[in-house]
Amino acid sequence: MPSPTPIPDWLQPLYPFEPKRFDTGRGVMSYLDEGQGDEAVVMVHGNPTWSFYYRNLVLGLRGRMRCIAPDHIGCGLSEKPQDFNYTLSEHIKNLRSLLDRLNLRQIHLIVHDWGGPIGLGTALMKPEQLGRLVILNTAAFADTVVPARIRLCRVPGLGELIVRGFNGFAGPATWMSVTKPLAKAIRDGYLYPYDSWANRIATHRFVVDIPSGRSSASDRALAEIEPKLSYLKERPVRVLWGGKDFCFNRHYYDRWRTLLPEAKADYFESAGHYVLEDESVRCLREITSFLS
């Protein structure tokens, strides 16, 4: 099995973990597995982040409960095969395979961005296993609201050049997704795995794979997830939302509130898409309280 992608010395203080590896058969996933027990909180990232997004949650929670934070194939420290089918259904298959291998009795889920459909698509395959759910600026239902700056990254040819050639998605996200400027080391941490054309393949494919309402593969995958969201009405759900998110804006927050009216929700008016960065202390406090 391939050795883990090395974690450079400068990143160790921010990401002081020893990732584990899981061969999905379609690529080797890197994932954090901190703590003990057959009950775990599973943290599912989106695009263009990786498990680095959850670093402070893992550090804050691992003494209380087991924490699992995978890097999707093509992301973070996972392998980045050039011939993988980077679609929602394939990411769900990979995560389901990992959780089955870990043989967990119960999972609590934290989802952000693409982690919403991937994490919920995975967990709702076995809803009896799902405990509590934390929703952070994401969606898991059909919608056609896509910002112009993201649509530009989907333009055939040009979009790939922007995203993979000039890092024009992951790079701008380090300042467009926050309202409080990130320290240089944190910005570098987000970008570390995405340092070349080849290593940015998933960043681009995620953008291409955004459901369009035109019966694409991901539209079909999402159509299978959305009816199952009714299961969540029977689960404890906590919503923590950055109000200045240019992508998952108030429109998506309101849809969640309609779908899950009993869920306790906090709308942080001054926080951006990376709500765990802009409101790190408050989010850690609320999530710790909710999960315990």
C-alpha angles and dihedrals in degrees: 000000000000116000117250119272103263119254107223120231093249091057097048096084090056097037105031097170140112105226121214126222132231125185107219093184087247096062139325116277124210115212141170117238111179124167134014142277142061091272115076144166109235116205115201119195131204138210129337094003132078137198086301086080089067097043095114093046091052091049091047098045107033093087090056103038142355113280124204121185116172129195109224116237106279092025137092114339094341123108116277106213115189093212099050119119099242099202134131094252092053093050089051091051091052095050093045089052091051094049092047090051090052090054096216122183095207136005131200113203134218115185135185133177109326086002086079099068093030095048097040092041087055099042096044090059083074104022092170087069095055119099119166128000132208116194119202119181099314144111136221099182136078117278137149100208103120120159117241093241089059093044088056090059089056096057107118112257096354094059093052091048091052096046103035101025101041100019085239095163109040092037099054090040089070090068104020094054096055137055094199109062114247121237113254093249091054092048089050090049093057091048099040096095093045103062103128145032091262094046092052095059096107092045089061097038092053089056092048090048096057105128110257102186089247100109095265120161090265092047087057093046091049090049088061093051101045098066089052092059087088087076088068091068086073094052133073106258130188122192120200112178137184107222097204096059109137091200110032094037134166090292091068093042090054091050091055090048089053093047094044107025093164094057117108108239137188119196110199103205096197100042126098135215092291090063092166088063099043094042101024098143096045093044093050090049094048095044093047091051093045096049094046 
